[in-house]
Amino acid sequence: MTTPETLLRQMVDIPSPSGGEAALAAYLAEVLPDFGFDSHIDEVGNVIGRRGDPSGPTIILIGHMDTVPDQLPVRQEGTLLHGRGTVDAKGPLATMICAAAAARVSGVQLVVAGVVEEETFGRGATHLAETFRPDAGFVGEPNGWAGVGIGYKGRVMLQYDVSRPSVHTASPEEKATEAGVAFWNAVTGYCEEVSTSEKAFERPIATLVGMGGTIESAALTISVRTPPGFDLDAFERFLAVAAGDGVLKIEDRTPATRVDTGGAVVRALCAGIRARGARPRLKLKTGTADLNIVEPRWRVPMAVYGPGDSSLDHTDREHIDLVEYATAIDVLRDALERLAAELTGAA
């Protein structure tokens, strides 16, 4: 039987940047039966594991297999496992597999889904949203073993390209690079103007992801993290004007989401955390997760859970404490048992 530590180490050992998850999916499809799941790989490359009663309520656990591109050397120092994906988000996905395998439940179906392309545009989660109708769900992201994610900001991704005639650098005419800077300043100005709070979760925040240009042409890639209630239609009308004669392409429109803290999944997780002597911490996150894609479609009790320190996401210091990982497995197993009892009326 594959142990939880071996499972996570094997997952981290397999590089899986966005778009390159096939080897990890194949490994998981092979190993999931050892944990008691029927498994297959779906049409878009997600790996799906099922156990339990298919006629009962379905609890789905979603974690993403992909990572950012830069692979890190995998090594262990004491209880710390270093490597790309240990935190974001192979650690949370392995936690889900182990907890769902260990949960003593009856009358429900547990579905674990390792999805593709979360770090880009959420193709894997979008496919799940269209093909599943669960009764409750968890999304795996690092919030610490005593943390419960209850909200994630949305995202708008912009690509702006602008050109200007070739002129001398001493000419007073606007250059393409200057037009690009003016557009960026307009976007940040709009975000400041519509902000009604100093809290990061409640404010739109723009990031200049990439830029380049010359006097003749310039290109900008901008990410805007948006709060719940953000008026995307008004923003797009503003952008159309601000873009002028430039070419604007909106590549992603993912709305923010916030779950009901009184819902069955949040309550089950909080009970599992308290049972291990800690006070649950409900967290609002400034990033975006697969929760943003599936929760608005399903409208069922959901929450985000997983071990690890999210400040290590995408960094060259990414690592997870295997003691915390083991504790998170116990918390999630407990939460699944409590939730299954509630869904089946056995509580």
C-alpha positions, 0 to 999 in steps of 0.5 A, a space after each residue: 500500500 502506498 503511504 501518504 508520504 510516498 504518494 506526495 513524494 512521487 507526485 512532487 517528483 513528477 514535473 507537471 507544469 500547466 499543459 504538461 500534466 499527463 505523466 502525473 495524471 497517468 501515475 495517479 490513475 494507476 495508484 488511485 485503485 490502491 487507495 480504494 478508488 475506481 479511476 480514469 482520465 477524462 476528455 480534458 486530462 483530469 484524473 477522476 477517482 470514485 469510491 462509495 455509493 453512486 446512488 447516494 449524495 456526491 461529495 467532490 474533492 478538487 485539487 489541481 495537478 499543474 504547477 508553475 513552470 520552474 521545477 525545483 530540486 526535490 529533497 527532504 530535510 527532517 519533516 520538510 519536503 521541498 519541491 515544486 507543488 508541495 504547497 501549490 497544490 500537490 500537497 492539498 491534492 494528496 491530502 484529499 486522496 488520503 483523507 477520502 480513502 481513509 474516511 469511514 462513510 456509507 451511503 455517499 459517493 466520494 469523488 477525487 478530481 486532479 484537474 489540469 490548467 488551474 494555473 492558467 485558465 481553469 480548463 480542468 475545473 470548467 469541464 468538471 463544472 459542466 459534467 458533475 452535479 455534486 451535493 457538496 465539495 472541497 477545493 484543495 489549496 494551501 491555507 494551513 491545516 487549521 485554515 478554511 478558505 471561504 472566498 477568493 477574488 476574481 480575475 480579469 486578464 488583459 492583453 493590450 497592443 498599440 502602435 505608433 508611427 516611427 519618429 525621432 526620440 526628440 519628437 513631441 509625438 506620442 510613442 507606442 511605449 508612452 501610449 502603453 504607459 498611459 493605458 496602464 496608468 488609466 487602469 490603475 487609476 480606475 481601480 483606485 477610483 472604484 475602490 470603497 475599502 482599504 482591505 485587499 480582498 475588497 479592492 480591485 488590484 491591477 498587476 502589470 504581468 508583462 510589458 515590452 515595446 519600442 517607439 513603434 509598438 508596445 504590448 502589455 499583459 495586465 491582471 486585475 484581481 477583482 472583489 465580489 460585486 465588481 462591475 465587470 460590464 462598467 470596467 469593460 466599457 471603461 477599457 474600450 474607451 481607454 484603449 483608444 486605437 490600441 488593440 485590447 483583448 480580454 483573455 479571462 473573466 473569472 468572477 470572485 466568489 465567497 461561500 456561506 460560512 454557515 454551510 455544511 462543508 465549512 461547519 464540518 471542517 471547523 469541527 474537524 479542526 477544533 477536534 484537534 485542539 485548534 481554532 479554525 481560521 476563516 480566510 479570504 484570499 486575494 488570489 483566484 482558485 478553481 472554487 471561482 469556476 465551480 461554486 457559481 455553477 453548482 451552488 452547493 456547500 463548499 470550502 477550500 482546504 489544504 495544508 501548506 503556507 500559501 506565501 510559498 506559492 510559486 517561490 523557490 522556497 516552496 516546501 511543506 511540513 509532513 507533520 502538518 500534511 498528516 494532520 490535515 489528512 486527519 482533519 479532512 477525513 473527520 470532516 468528510 465523515 461528519 459531512 457524509 453523516 449530515 447528507 445522509 441523515 445519519 448525523 
